Amino acid sequence: MAKVKTAYVCNDCGADFPRWQGQCGECKAWNTISEVRLSAAPARNDRFTGYAGNATGKVQTLESIDLAELPRFSTGFTEFDRVLGGGVVPGSAILIGGSPGAGKSTLLLQTMCGLAQTMDTLYVTGEESLQQIALRAQRLGLPKDKLKLLAETSVEQIGQVALEVKPKMMVIDSIQVMHMADIQSAPGGVSQVRESAAWLTRFAKQHNIAMFMVGHVTKDGSLAGPKVLEHCIDCSIMLEGDADGRFRTLRGNKNRFGAINELGVFAMTEQGMREVSNPSAIFLSRGQEAAPGSVVMVVWEGTRPLLVEIQALVDYSQMANPRRVAVGLEQNRLAMLLAVMHRHAGVQMSDQDVFTNVVGGVRVAETGADLALLVAMVSSFRNQVLPQDLVVFGEVGLSGEIRPVSNGQERLNEASKHGFKRAIVPLGNRPKQPIAGLEVIAVSKLAEALEAV
């Protein structure tokens, strides 16, 4: 019997070490290293270990490679197709994560029931019974005559069934409960999740099957399991949203077949997930009466502009260290912008509590929201109401300059389409041709922007 080999792997970054240690030498995280057993390498003639693509190992030049467009098929949801880069690529492995109750299984069940009318599909569940899946489909009013279901957690057994059914698309719900016979650890462990995901990815590419894997998330919102799980798959998307809220956002974090950071918006209803074709209209549901500290900004999500409302509340603080709270924005960038405003605009808020929020639960990570955030804070600080038809975007540098952002023309066109009449933008984003019905005020310094409002 061959000697069993062990390794020590970090659960966060996937780095391996010859012996156990308290801190990972790569990501510097503490108490994340666990022991895993290494299985023997499979035989070369194993029919499940093939890889679709250049399986023969033939060396080719760049000029000889076929550049034909990848074939895709639609999921039935335009917003879902957008996040995937235009549709599902056969043979791709897609990981979809989200918190409990976000709607991962509901969205995939709706997709599979729709696709089952035109192609062979297989839904593999390891957490719910077949009766639970059937009851959900009946409650949502989905067609149930074509979709094939399988309740199984053994990866090898799933492969045997898939060879008989020969589906074009499969769903594994979820990857954390799958296990392989050769791995000694329990399901959900680092080695089981890593080896199961790698085996299913190879199987999908060998047999040209589009594979969806459902993944759980940790308390901090990241995908549970080893970091190598996100490296071995082709596309990683996250379904975000509160369980008691109505709207869900589907965001692409990794995509080998399209752009990343694409955003799709869905509404959770009694009939399941419904896509929202015009997300800006949802995030712009402002109050009837205008209030200080509210302004609309245009952010760029993936390949389209999105209008969202940003709110700021500035109030006198009774504490020695005033609070700085940012919801949907980066906390460190808020502190930096407050310092820039004090230095280059003469507005001091060192004795004020500052609270900022992006309406609708959207997370804004791009720097194009800097100018809108500063304008909202000054509006609340001076108790002055901003015009309802004003839109603002632009990056603010440490020297007080207003720097241009990408896709400025498309952002202005989106604002004009929603009825906005005025826009404060960086000088570098001033349109070459006037936009009908939209007054564009181009500024180069922070002081100019504050004077304009």
Backbone torsions as a table, in degrees:
resi	resn	phi	psi	omega
1	MET	NA	133.2	-177.7
2	ALA	-68.5	145.7	179.6
3	LYS	-69.7	134.7	179.9
4	VAL	-78.5	125.8	-179.9
5	LYS	-98.1	145.7	179.2
6	THR	-124.0	157.3	176.1
7	ALA	-143.8	162.8	179.6
8	TYR	-117.9	116.9	-170.6
9	VAL	-120.0	139.5	175.9
10	CYS	-78.5	130.8	-179.4
11	ASN	-70.8	-22.3	-176.4
12	ASP	-88.4	-50.3	-174.4
13	CYS	-108.8	-12.4	178.2
14	GLY	85.8	4.0	179.2
15	ALA	-69.2	144.7	-179.0
16	ASP	-114.3	151.6	-176.2
17	PHE	-137.4	153.5	-178.5
18	PRO	-72.2	-22.1	179.7
19	ARG	-145.5	165.5	-177.8
20	TRP	-73.1	144.9	173.9
21	GLN	-148.5	156.1	-174.0
22	GLY	-71.1	-34.3	-177.4
23	GLN	-120.0	137.6	176.6
24	CYS	-71.3	131.2	179.9
25	GLY	-74.9	-13.0	-178.5
26	GLU	-95.5	-58.0	-176.8
27	CYS	-97.5	-2.6	176.3
28	LYS	64.5	20.6	178.0
29	ALA	-84.5	148.5	-178.5
30	TRP	-98.8	144.2	173.4
31	ASN	56.0	40.3	177.5
32	THR	-114.9	2.6	-177.0
33	ILE	-95.8	129.4	-179.8
34	SER	-132.9	156.2	-178.6
35	GLU	-83.7	134.9	176.7
36	VAL	-128.9	149.9	177.3
37	ARG	-97.3	133.1	-178.5
38	LEU	-94.7	124.4	178.8
39	SER	-83.8	160.1	178.8
40	ALA	-68.7	149.2	-179.4
41	ALA	-67.6	136.8	-178.7
42	PRO	-69.1	158.3	179.2
43	ALA	-65.9	154.2	-177.0
44	ARG	-68.3	-24.3	-178.9
45	ASN	-91.8	13.0	177.3
46	ASP	-66.2	125.1	-173.4
47	ARG	-72.9	-9.1	-179.0
48	PHE	-97.5	-7.2	-172.5
49	THR	-97.8	5.6	178.7
50	GLY	-69.6	163.6	-178.6
51	TYR	-132.5	119.4	179.2
52	ALA	-67.9	142.6	-176.8
53	GLY	124.3	-126.0	179.7
54	ASN	-90.1	66.4	-172.2
55	ALA	-70.7	-26.3	-176.5
56	THR	-81.0	-10.2	-179.6
57	GLY	75.1	20.2	-179.0
58	LYS	-73.5	134.6	179.2
59	VAL	-80.4	131.5	179.9
60	GLN	-131.6	158.5	174.6
61	THR	-92.6	162.5	179.6
62	LEU	-61.9	-34.4	-176.7
63	GLU	-69.4	-28.6	-176.1
64	SER	-85.9	-6.1	-177.6
65	ILE	-79.5	134.4	179.3
66	ASP	-71.1	125.3	-178.7
67	LEU	-102.6	25.3	178.0
68	ALA	-64.3	146.3	-177.2
69	GLU	-64.0	140.0	-179.0
70	LEU	-63.7	132.3	176.7
71	PRO	-70.3	139.3	180.0
72	ARG	-134.7	157.6	170.3
73	PHE	-133.1	150.3	-173.4
74	SER	-80.0	148.2	175.3
75	THR	-82.8	-11.7	-174.3
76	GLY	96.4	-9.3	176.3
77	PHE	-118.0	123.1	179.0
78	THR	-63.5	-40.5	-179.8
79	GLU	-66.7	-38.0	177.0
80	PHE	-65.0	-44.4	178.5
81	ASP	-62.1	-36.9	179.7
82	ARG	-61.4	-45.7	-179.1
83	VAL	-65.4	-35.3	-179.9
84	LEU	-78.1	-6.0	178.9
85	GLY	95.8	17.6	179.3
86	GLY	119.6	3.4	-179.4
87	GLY	136.9	-178.2	-178.2
88	VAL	-91.5	130.2	177.2
89	VAL	-91.1	124.5	177.3
90	PRO	-58.5	137.2	-179.4
91	GLY	86.2	2.5	-179.1
92	SER	-91.0	151.7	176.7
93	ALA	-110.7	121.0	-173.5
94	ILE	-121.4	128.5	179.3
95	LEU	-108.3	122.5	178.4
96	ILE	-116.8	121.7	-178.4
97	GLY	-118.1	168.4	-179.8
98	GLY	167.7	162.4	-179.5
99	SER	-72.8	161.5	178.4
100	PRO	-60.4	133.6	-179.6
101	GLY	85.8	2.5	-179.2
102	ALA	-71.1	-29.6	178.8
103	GLY	115.4	21.7	-179.1
104	LYS	-62.7	-52.5	-178.5
105	SER	-66.0	-35.8	178.7
106	THR	-64.7	-45.3	-179.7
107	LEU	-63.7	-43.2	-179.1
108	LEU	-70.6	-35.4	178.3
109	LEU	-66.0	-41.2	176.5
110	GLN	-62.4	-42.2	179.9
111	THR	-64.4	-44.9	-177.2
112	MET	-68.2	-39.3	178.7
113	CYS	-64.5	-35.7	177.3
114	GLY	-70.5	-42.8	-179.1
115	LEU	-72.9	-24.9	-179.2
116	ALA	-64.3	-17.9	179.0
117	GLN	-73.6	-19.9	-176.0
118	THR	-122.4	-11.5	-179.0
119	MET	-151.2	166.5	177.9
120	ASP	-78.3	127.6	-179.5
121	THR	-132.0	157.4	-179.7
122	LEU	-141.8	123.0	177.9
123	TYR	-107.8	115.1	-178.7
124	VAL	-104.4	121.3	179.5
125	THR	-115.9	132.8	177.2
126	GLY	-116.1	-6.2	-177.6
127	GLU	-111.1	-33.1	-178.7
128	GLU	-111.4	156.4	176.2
129	SER	-81.1	165.5	178.6
130	LEU	-64.8	-32.8	177.9
131	GLN	-65.4	-37.3	177.8
132	GLN	-65.2	-40.1	177.8
133	ILE	-64.6	-42.9	-179.5
134	ALA	-65.2	-39.4	178.3
135	LEU	-65.3	-38.2	177.9
136	ARG	-65.7	-42.9	178.2
137	ALA	-63.0	-38.0	178.2
138	GLN	-67.6	-39.8	179.4
139	ARG	-65.3	-33.8	-179.7
140	LEU	-86.0	-5.8	-179.9
141	GLY	70.9	36.6	-177.8
142	LEU	-92.0	152.4	175.0
143	PRO	-68.2	132.4	-173.1
144	LYS	-117.0	6.9	-171.7
145	ASP	-87.2	-14.9	-173.2
146	LYS	-113.3	-31.1	-173.2
147	LEU	-70.3	131.1	177.8
148	LYS	-96.0	134.8	-177.9
149	LEU	-117.3	150.0	177.4
150	LEU	-146.5	127.2	174.7
151	ALA	-101.7	103.0	-174.5
152	GLU	-158.4	146.4	176.4
153	THR	-119.7	-8.1	178.2
154	SER	-83.1	122.1	-177.8
155	VAL	-64.0	-41.7	-179.6
156	GLU	-63.5	-40.8	179.5
157	GLN	-67.5	-36.0	177.2
158	ILE	-62.9	-39.2	177.7
159	GLY	-64.0	-39.5	178.6
160	GLN	-63.6	-42.9	179.4
161	VAL	-67.3	-39.6	-180.0
162	ALA	-64.2	-32.8	177.1
163	LEU	-66.5	-30.1	178.2
164	GLU	-80.8	-42.3	-178.0
165	VAL	-76.2	-36.2	-177.9
166	LYS	55.7	61.3	-179.8
167	PRO	-79.0	158.6	172.7
168	LYS	-89.8	-20.3	-179.2
169	MET	-146.7	137.4	-179.2
170	MET	-130.6	151.6	174.0
171	VAL	-125.0	129.6	175.9
172	ILE	-110.9	111.1	-175.4
173	ASP	-124.4	95.9	5.6
174	SER	-128.3	170.9	-176.2
175	ILE	-70.8	-22.3	-177.6
176	GLN	-73.3	-17.3	-179.8
177	VAL	-102.6	-1.0	178.6
178	MET	-78.2	152.1	179.5
179	HIS	-147.8	156.7	176.6
180	MET	-118.5	146.3	-174.9
181	ALA	-68.5	-30.6	-176.2
182	ASP	-77.6	-14.8	-178.2
183	ILE	-95.7	130.6	-172.5
184	GLN	-83.4	-21.2	-175.9
185	SER	-74.8	168.0	-177.4
186	ALA	-77.5	156.3	175.4
187	PRO	-57.4	139.2	-176.9
188	GLY	95.6	-12.5	177.6
189	GLY	-73.2	171.2	-176.7
190	VAL	-61.6	-48.8	-176.5
191	SER	-68.9	-38.4	179.5
192	GLN	-65.3	-46.6	-179.7
193	VAL	-64.1	-42.7	-178.2
194	ARG	-65.4	-49.2	-176.9
195	GLU	-70.4	-37.7	179.0
196	SER	-64.8	-43.7	179.3
197	ALA	-65.3	-41.1	178.9
198	ALA	-65.6	-40.2	178.8
199	TRP	-64.4	-46.0	-179.6
200	LEU	-66.5	-35.0	177.7
201	THR	-65.8	-43.9	177.2
202	ARG	-63.8	-40.5	179.5
203	PHE	-64.1	-41.4	179.8
204	ALA	-64.2	-40.9	-178.6
205	LYS	-73.2	-34.1	179.6
206	GLN	-66.5	-39.5	-175.1
207	HIS	-105.5	11.2	174.6
208	ASN	57.5	46.9	-179.6
209	ILE	-110.2	130.6	173.1
210	ALA	-76.2	119.9	-171.9
211	MET	-114.4	119.9	173.1
212	PHE	-102.9	126.8	177.0
213	MET	-116.2	128.7	177.3
214	VAL	-90.2	132.7	-179.3
215	GLY	-124.0	144.6	176.6
216	HIS	-83.3	166.4	177.6
217	VAL	-121.1	157.4	177.2
218	THR	-86.1	-177.3	-178.2
219	LYS	-65.2	-28.5	179.6
220	ASP	-87.4	4.2	174.4
221	GLY	93.5	-1.6	179.0
222	SER	-89.9	161.1	-179.0
223	LEU	-66.0	133.9	178.9
224	ALA	-75.1	152.1	179.3
225	GLY	104.8	179.1	-178.2
226	PRO	-68.5	153.1	-179.9
227	LYS	-66.1	-25.1	179.4
228	VAL	-64.3	-18.5	177.2
229	LEU	-59.8	-39.6	179.5
230	GLU	-76.5	-19.6	-179.5
231	HIS	-81.4	-32.0	-173.7
232	CYS	-83.3	-18.3	-179.2
233	ILE	-91.6	167.4	-176.9
234	ASP	-89.8	-30.7	-174.8
235	CYS	-143.3	133.2	178.2
236	SER	-125.1	121.3	-179.5
237	ILE	-129.0	151.2	-178.2
238	MET	-122.6	132.6	175.1
239	LEU	-99.9	110.8	-173.3
240	GLU	-110.2	153.0	178.3
241	GLY	145.3	147.7	178.6
242	ASP	-72.8	146.1	-179.4
243	ALA	-64.6	-29.2	-179.9
244	ASP	-93.9	2.4	177.6
245	GLY	-94.3	168.8	-176.6
246	ARG	-94.0	-36.4	-171.8
247	PHE	-97.7	146.7	176.8
248	ARG	-126.6	143.9	176.8
249	THR	-115.9	131.3	178.3
250	LEU	-106.4	114.3	-173.6
251	ARG	-120.2	133.7	177.4
252	GLY	-88.8	122.2	178.3
253	ASN	-96.9	-26.1	178.9
254	LYS	-150.3	136.7	179.7
255	ASN	-156.2	113.2	178.0
256	ARG	-79.3	-8.7	-177.5
257	PHE	-119.2	15.2	-179.5
258	GLY	-175.1	-172.7	-178.4
259	ALA	-77.5	149.1	176.2
260	ILE	-91.4	171.5	180.0
261	ASN	61.3	21.4	171.7
262	GLU	-70.2	148.8	-176.2
263	LEU	-126.5	127.3	173.4
264	GLY	-119.6	138.6	-175.3
265	VAL	-114.8	131.6	179.5
266	PHE	-128.2	156.3	174.5
267	ALA	-117.5	129.6	178.3
268	MET	-85.4	117.6	-178.6
269	THR	-123.8	-179.5	177.7
270	GLU	-68.2	-22.8	177.2
271	GLN	-95.2	16.0	178.4
272	GLY	101.3	-158.6	-178.2
273	MET	-81.1	130.4	176.3
274	ARG	-122.0	130.0	-177.6
275	GLU	-75.2	148.7	178.8
276	VAL	-107.5	112.6	-175.1
277	SER	-77.5	-25.3	-179.3
278	ASN	-126.0	80.7	-176.1
279	PRO	-63.5	-30.6	-177.5
280	SER	-60.5	-34.5	-179.8
281	ALA	-65.2	-29.3	179.6
282	ILE	-75.5	-46.9	-175.8
283	PHE	-75.1	-7.4	179.8
284	LEU	-105.4	20.4	178.5
285	SER	-77.2	80.4	-175.3
286	ARG	-86.2	165.5	-178.9
287	GLY	-70.4	165.7	-179.5
288	GLN	-68.9	-37.5	-179.4
289	GLU	-104.7	132.6	178.9
290	ALA	-70.9	141.9	-179.0
291	ALA	-131.3	151.7	177.5
292	PRO	-63.4	152.2	176.5
293	GLY	85.2	14.2	-178.6
294	SER	-123.8	130.6	178.2
295	VAL	-150.5	153.6	180.0
296	VAL	-100.5	135.8	177.1
297	MET	-124.8	161.8	179.7
298	VAL	-114.3	114.2	177.6
299	VAL	-106.2	157.6	-179.8
300	TRP	-108.8	115.3	-178.8
301	GLU	-113.1	103.4	178.7
302	GLY	70.7	-101.7	-177.8
303	THR	-122.2	17.1	-178.8
304	ARG	-146.9	152.2	175.8
305	PRO	-81.9	154.0	-178.8
306	LEU	-141.4	126.9	179.2
307	LEU	-93.2	124.7	178.5
308	VAL	-134.2	155.8	179.1
309	GLU	-98.6	133.0	176.1
310	ILE	-113.3	136.2	-177.9
311	GLN	-121.8	146.1	178.2
312	ALA	-136.7	141.1	176.4
313	LEU	-127.8	117.9	-179.9
314	VAL	-117.4	121.9	-176.3
315	ASP	-142.0	153.0	-178.6
316	TYR	-62.6	137.2	-176.6
317	SER	-102.2	139.1	176.1
318	GLN	-92.0	-3.7	-175.9
319	MET	-101.0	160.1	179.2
320	ALA	-68.7	-34.9	177.2
321	ASN	-112.6	99.8	-178.6
322	PRO	-60.4	150.5	-177.5
323	ARG	-81.9	147.2	175.8
324	ARG	-129.8	103.8	-175.0
325	VAL	-118.3	126.5	178.5
326	ALA	-125.5	117.6	178.0
327	VAL	-109.0	116.4	-176.7
328	GLY	86.3	-0.2	179.1
329	LEU	-129.6	168.0	-179.2
330	GLU	-82.0	129.0	-176.1
331	GLN	-65.2	-43.8	-177.9
332	ASN	-66.5	-33.4	179.9
333	ARG	-70.7	-31.2	176.2
334	LEU	-62.8	-44.9	178.0
335	ALA	-62.8	-38.5	179.4
336	MET	-66.0	-42.2	-179.0
337	LEU	-67.0	-33.8	175.9
338	LEU	-63.8	-38.3	177.2
339	ALA	-67.9	-40.1	178.1
340	VAL	-63.9	-40.7	-179.5
341	MET	-66.5	-36.4	177.8
342	HIS	-68.5	-40.6	-175.0
343	ARG	-75.5	-41.3	-169.5
344	HIS	-110.2	-8.4	177.6
345	ALA	-122.8	-6.4	177.4
346	GLY	72.9	18.6	179.4
347	VAL	-105.2	113.5	-176.2
348	GLN	-105.7	129.3	179.2
349	MET	-127.4	32.3	-178.1
350	SER	-69.1	-20.3	178.6
351	ASP	-107.9	19.9	-176.4
352	GLN	-119.4	141.5	168.0
353	ASP	-78.8	134.0	-178.6
354	VAL	-121.9	120.7	177.2
355	PHE	-121.5	129.3	178.7
356	THR	-126.6	149.6	-176.0
357	ASN	-152.8	140.8	172.6
358	VAL	-100.7	119.9	-174.4
359	VAL	-68.7	139.9	176.3
360	GLY	95.7	-0.1	178.9
361	GLY	78.7	14.3	179.5
362	VAL	-81.1	140.9	175.2
363	ARG	-99.1	126.4	-179.0
364	VAL	-110.3	117.5	-178.2
365	ALA	-110.2	-15.8	-175.3
366	GLU	-80.4	157.9	-177.4
367	THR	-79.9	-6.8	179.6
368	GLY	-67.5	-8.8	179.4
369	ALA	-91.4	1.1	-175.9
370	ASP	-60.9	-51.1	-174.8
371	LEU	-65.0	-41.2	178.6
372	ALA	-63.6	-37.3	179.0
373	LEU	-65.8	-42.5	178.7
374	LEU	-65.6	-41.8	179.5
375	VAL	-63.2	-41.3	179.3
376	ALA	-64.8	-40.2	179.8
377	MET	-66.6	-41.9	178.0
378	VAL	-65.6	-37.6	178.2
379	SER	-61.3	-43.1	178.7
380	SER	-71.5	-38.8	-178.4
381	PHE	-63.6	-40.5	-179.1
382	ARG	-95.3	1.1	177.5
383	ASN	56.7	44.4	179.2
384	GLN	-116.8	130.7	-178.0
385	VAL	-81.8	133.5	176.2
386	LEU	-87.5	152.3	178.7
387	PRO	-60.4	143.3	179.8
388	GLN	-69.3	-22.7	-177.7
389	ASP	-99.7	23.1	-179.4
390	LEU	-102.4	137.2	175.3
391	VAL	-128.7	141.8	-173.0
392	VAL	-135.5	139.3	168.7
393	PHE	-157.8	156.4	179.9
394	GLY	152.2	151.7	177.4
395	GLU	-94.7	139.7	-179.6
396	VAL	-109.8	124.7	178.7
397	GLY	-87.4	170.7	-178.2
398	LEU	-68.4	-23.3	177.7
399	SER	-90.9	9.6	177.1
400	GLY	87.1	4.5	179.6
401	GLU	-82.7	151.3	177.8
402	ILE	-99.7	111.7	-174.6
403	ARG	-95.5	145.6	-179.8
404	PRO	-70.9	158.4	178.0
405	VAL	-119.2	167.8	-178.0
406	SER	-75.3	152.4	174.6
407	ASN	57.3	44.6	-178.9
408	GLY	-65.8	-38.5	-179.2
409	GLN	-64.0	-42.6	179.1
410	GLU	-65.6	-35.1	177.7
411	ARG	-64.9	-42.6	179.6
412	LEU	-66.7	-38.5	178.2
413	ASN	-64.1	-37.9	177.8
414	GLU	-65.9	-40.1	178.3
415	ALA	-65.9	-40.8	178.7
416	SER	-65.2	-35.0	-179.2
417	LYS	-65.8	-27.8	-179.5
418	HIS	-96.0	12.4	170.6
419	GLY	89.8	14.4	177.8
420	PHE	-79.0	142.1	-174.1
421	LYS	-106.3	-23.5	-178.3
422	ARG	-130.3	148.1	179.6
423	ALA	-144.9	131.9	173.9
424	ILE	-107.1	115.6	-172.4
425	VAL	-133.1	163.3	174.2
426	PRO	-63.7	156.1	-179.0
427	LEU	-61.8	-34.3	179.8
428	GLY	-71.8	-13.9	178.6
429	ASN	-102.6	12.4	177.8
430	ARG	-66.3	127.7	-176.4
431	PRO	-68.7	146.6	178.8
432	LYS	-72.3	-34.4	178.2
433	GLN	-114.0	139.5	179.7
434	PRO	-61.4	145.2	177.3
435	ILE	-100.8	124.6	-174.9
436	ALA	-60.5	127.6	176.6
437	GLY	80.4	4.6	-177.6
438	LEU	-127.4	119.0	175.7
439	GLU	-89.2	117.6	-177.0
440	VAL	-102.5	122.5	177.6
441	ILE	-108.1	110.9	-178.3
442	ALA	-95.3	129.0	-178.2
443	VAL	-127.2	155.4	179.5
444	SER	-119.5	-16.4	179.5
445	LYS	-127.8	155.6	-179.9
446	LEU	-63.8	-38.1	179.8
447	ALA	-61.8	-36.9	178.4
448	GLU	-64.9	-39.5	-179.2
449	ALA	-65.4	-42.0	179.6
450	LEU	-67.9	-34.1	176.2
451	GLU	-67.7	-33.8	-177.4
452	ALA	-68.7	-26.2	-178.9
453	VAL	-98.1	NA	NA
